[in-house]
Amino acid sequence: MTFDLLVKNGLLPDGRTVDIAIADGMIAAVEPDITADAAQVVDAGGKLVSPPFVDAHFHMDATQSYGTPRVNMSGTLLEGIALWGELKKLQSREDIVARALSYCREAIGKGVLAIRSHVDVTDKSFQTVEALLEVRDHVRDVLDLQLVAFPQDGWFRSATAEANVVRALDAGVDVVGGIPHFERTMTDGAAAVRAACELAADRGLMVDLHCDESDDPLSRHIETLASETIRCGLQGRTTGSHLTSMHSMDNYYVAKLLPLIAEARVSAIPNPLINITLQGRMDSYPKRRGMTRVPELLAAGVTAAFGQDCVRDPWYPLGSGDMLDVAHMGLHVAHMTAPDAMRTAFDMVTRTPAQIMGMEFGLEPGKRGSLVVLDAMDRIDALRLRPARLFVVSNGRVVARTNPSVTDLTVDF
């Protein structure tokens, strides 16, 4: 048999050195010393081979817009939302497409081959949805772009939001979104959670809500999301993104909450870079840093992945699309510095978000022929160094390569 691609001498995360053969876009064999012919051969040189990086929480309609029409000087979530409202009135569909495609190229070069992007459906022109559907078509052969119908201005707070969520789903958007903590009242927020879950259940879709992105310990919509997930039979199909209020909740309440989230099989997606930047802005000292209780969620059996969230937009002035930067920050803030915990942090930007999004990524026969060769010797080494992605392979095709960084010292000791 002749394979389309053969990756030689790759070091798997479990420590085995193998060859990986890919045919018809799928992994056909993973074993030592494969001798069959291949149309293309890549020598991994004994370096780490990983599943692709996956970003399960992003805002592609806003990316790379930093400074337009102005900068978020307070650094707060609320000013970012207000600024996004200003930007929506100025940007064109062509602007959104150009910025999003630019970001996709950057992300692919970093080994990111799947992104879940929340798309604001409350823009009256509906151009954000139309633009991201166009981008999804552009990149589909290389990058999986999963879109969430996100009513940024609130399911009930915006008069047309609910209708526009339905309109977006009818147009081909994949996931039901929401932002219950941004509704006018806690009661409206709970009603928004119920409405989102009922809509998803009716259509057989997944749910991903911006949930409790607040320093307020009484913002408890994750409890409602878990309860509604069970009521609507959505176990394993719902996600609570951010969950930052949990960092301020009292321990007794959290001890009750965590088993409920686990029972409902609600996934959690904290976004370390953004959560620690936006939260705690109204504190003096000690300052809260915003990220949810990741180790506790994991210990309770909750599936959790790290997301990028923002890159150079109204909420965040930095970012590069590198999910290793996200995991690196996440393990620091969550105190996940034991060896097994660091390896888990790596999985939280590769295997776990793919699982949440329903993607068939992995390094086993029968999985998609997509992988990344890193200039590192193991997952912890990769987190420490954030090294070059030597090869990025999507569906059996090399789509990016980067030479390893080499430093020539001009001093001698």
N, C-alpha and C positions, 0 to 999 in steps of 0.2 A: 504493500500500500504506500502511496505517496501522500504525505501530509501537506497542508498549505503552509504551516509554520512549525518549526521545531525550536524550542527554547532549551539549550543545553546547559548543564552544570548550574542549575538553579538551586538555591538554598531555601527550603520551605520554612515557614514560621515554626514548625515542629522540629526542625533541626535536620531533616533528611535532605540529602543532595540528590536531585532527580533531573530527568529531562521531561519536558512537557510538550506533547504533540497536539496540534490543533488542526481539525479538518471541518470544513463547512461551518466555520464560525463557532465550533464547540470544542471543548477539551475532549480529546479522544483517548489519551493515555498519559499517565503520570507514573514514571518508573525510571530506574537507573539505566543508563546506556542504551537508549533507543537507537537502533541502527537503520531504521527505515529512511527513505529519501524524503526530502521536503523542498517545496518551492523556495522557501526562505529559511535560513538557519540563523538564530541569534545565540551568541555565547554569553550567558549571564556571568561567567567568570567566578562562580562560587558565591555570588552576592545574593542578597535576600530577594525572593520573589513573593509578592503579596497579591491578594485580590485587589481590584481597583479601589481607590479612595471614593467614598460616597458621601455627599453632603445632603443630609435629610432635612435641612432647614435653611432656606435662602430667600432673598428678595431680588430677583433678577430685573424686575421692572424699574428698580431704583438704582441699580449698581452703576458705579463710575460717574455719578452725577454730582459728586462732592463740589460744593461751592456755587451751585446753581439753584436758585438765584442768589443764595447767600450761605454763610456758614452757620452751623448750629453752635452758637457761642456758649450756651449754658451746658451743653453736653447731655441734656435730659431727653428722655423718651418723648415727653409731651412736646417739646420744641421740635424734635425730629418729625413727629406726626404733623405738626402745623407747617413745617417747612415742606414736607412732602405734598401737603395740600396746595402750597404755592407752586411747586414744581409741576404738578399735574396740569395746571392751567397754561404752562409755557411749553412743555415738551410736545413733540410730534411722534406719531407712530414710527417714523423713520429714525428719530433719535433713540427711541427705546430699543428698536431692533439693532441698531449699530452698536449701542453700548452693551447690550446683552451678548451679541456675537463676539465682541471684543473680549468680554469676560469669559465666555465659553472657551475661546482659544487659550486664554491664560490658564484656566482651570484644567483643561486637557493636558497641557504641558506639565502640570503638577500631578498628573495621574488620576484626576477626578473624572470618572466616567458615568456618574449618575448624580443628578441634582433634583431635589424637590424644592420648587420655587413657589412661594405664595404670591399670588397675582391680585392686585387691588381691583375689585370689580365695581367699586363705587364711583369710579371715574365716569362722568356722564357720557363722555364720548365713546366709552368701551374700548378705546384704542390700546389700553394696557393688555387686555385679554387678547385682542386680535394680533398685537405685536408678538406676544409670547407664544401664541399658537404658530405664528410664522417662524419664529426662532426654533421651536420644537421640530418643525418640519426640516429646517436647514440642517440641524445637527443630529438627526435621528440615527444616521448610520454609524455615528461615533459615540455620542453621548445620549444617555437616557434622561430626558427632561420631563419630570412629573410635575404637573401644575395643580395648585390648590386655589379654589375659588375663595378669595380672602376679602371679606367686607371690612376694609380698614377703618371705615368711619362708624362701624357698629351695625349689627344685624337689624336692630330696631331704631337706633339713633339716626341712621340714614334712611330716609323714606323709601328709597328705591333699592336698598341693599339686598333684601330677601329676593326680590324679583330678579335682580342682576346675578345673584348666586345661581339661581335656576337657569337663567339665560346663559351663563358661562358654562355650566354643566352640559346644557343642550349643545353648546358650540364645540364641546370636546374636552373641556377641562376635567381633570381626573379625580380630584379629592374635594370634599366639603370642608371649608374653613370657617373661622370665626374668631372673635376677640371679645369674649364675654365681660372681661373686667373693664372694657372701655364703654360699655353701655351706661345709660344714665343712672341706673340703680342696680343693686345686687339682684333684685327680683327680675329685672329685665335681662340681666346677665344669665341667670339660671334659665329663663325662658329661651334665650338664644341658644344655649347648650342643647336644650330639648329639641328645638326646631332643627338644629343642624343634625343631630343624631337621627331624628325621624326622617329627614330628607335622605340621609345616607342609607338608612335601612330600606326605604322605599325603592332606591335606585341600585342597591347592591354595591355601594361605594365605601371608601375609607373616609375617616374624619381626622383632621389635624387642626386643633384649635390653639391659637395663642392664648395661653391659659395662665392667669394670675401673674402677668409680667408686672409686678408691683412689689413695693416694700411693705405693703399693708398685710399684716398677718391674718386679717379677717377676710382677705380675698381668697375664697375657698371654692372656686368654680371647678377645680380638679375633682372635688368630692362629687359634685353634680355630674361631671363628665363620666366618672366611674360608675355612678348609679345608673345614669341613662344608657351607658354602654351595655350594662347587664339587662336593663329593661327592654332595649331594642334588639338584643341579640347580636351585638357588634363586637363581642370579645375577640381580641386580636386584630381589630381593624381600626382602632382609635388611638390617637396620640395627643398628649398634652405637651405642647412646646413651651419652653422657658420655665414655668413653675417656680418663678423666683420668690413668690411670697412664702414658699415653704421654708426658706432660710430664716424667716422671722417668726414662724409659728412656734407655739409652745410644744414641748416634747410630748406631753400627754396626748394632745390632739394628733400629732404626727404618728404616734404609736397606733392610733385607731385608723388613720388615713392610709398608711402604707399597705396594710393587708387588703384594704378595699381596692386600691389601685391594682395590686397583684391579682386579686380575684377576678377583676374585670379585664385583666390582660391589656391594660392601657399602657402604651409605650411612653417614654419620656425623652424629650430632646432638649437638654440644656445647651446654651450657646455661650461658652465661656468668655470669649473675647468681648462680646457685646454685653452680656449680663453683668460682668464686673465693671464695665465702663458706664452703663446707663444707670445702674441701681446705686443706692446710697448717696445720691446727689444732695439730698436734703439733710443728711446727717452731719453732725460736727465730728466729735470723736467719742468712742470708737466708731469708725465708719464700716457699715455693712458692705460686703462686696457682691452680694446679689445672687450668686449661683446656687441652684437648688441642692438638695442633699443627695448627691450622686452615690456615695458609698452606701448610704442607708437604703436608697432605692434598689441598688444592685443586690444588697444582702436580703432584701424582701422578695427577690425574684422578679423584679420589674425589669423589662427590657429597656435599656437606655443607650442612646447614642449622642455624640456631640455634633453640633451644627455650626456652620460658619456665620450664618444670619446676614451679615452685611459686609460689603467691600466698597469703601469710598462713596458714601451716600449720605442722606440727611442725618443718619444716626451715628455713623462711624467714619472717621477720616482715614483709616488705615485699612489693612487687609490685602492679601495677595492671592487668595484662592487656594492656599496650601493647607490641607487638612491636618498635616503634621504640626503646623503652628497652633491650630485649634486644640488638638489633643495635648500638645506640650503645655499650653496654658491650663487646660482642663485638669490635668493630673496635678499641677502645682496647687491650684485653688482648692481642689477636692482632697488634697493630702493623699493622693494615690501614688505614693512613692515606694511601696513594697514591690518587689519584682513582679509578682503575679498581677498586682493592681496596674502596674505600668503596661504590662502586656494586654490587659483588659482595655486600657485607654486606647491602645493602638487598634484593637478590634472595634472600638466604638466609632472609628472613622472609616472602617472597611466592612467587615462582615455584618456587624449589627445593624447599621443603617440600611444596608442592602436588604436585610431581613424585614425591617420595618416597612420598607417601600415595596416589598414583594418582588425583588430583583433576584435573578438566578445567577448570582456571582459566587465564585469559590474557586478552589484549586483542585477539584476532583473531576474525574471523568463524568461527562454528561452536563457539566456546568458551562456557562458561556465562556468563549475563548477570549477573555479579557483579563489582563493582569498588568502588574507593574514590577519592573526590576529596579531595585534601589541600591545605591552605593553604600550599603550597610550590611552588617553581619547578622543582625537579629532585630526584633521589634523594638527593644529598648535602645539599641544603637541608633535606630532610625529616629526615635523620638528625641534622643539627645542631640543628634547632629542635623536633623531635617535635611538629609543629603540629596544629591542629584537623583532625579528619576532617569536612570540610564536608558530604559526603554519603557514606553507605554504602548500596550497592545490592546486594541479594541476589536472584538469579534474576529479575532484571528489575523488582524492587520496591524503592523507597527505604525502608529499614528504620531509618535513623538519620540525623540531621543535627545539626551543631554550628556555632554562630556563631563566626566568627574572633575571637580575643582582641584586644581593643583597650585600649591604655593611654593615659590622658589625663595628661600631665605638668602639674604645678602649679608648675613652676619655669621660668625663662627665662634663657637665656645670651646 
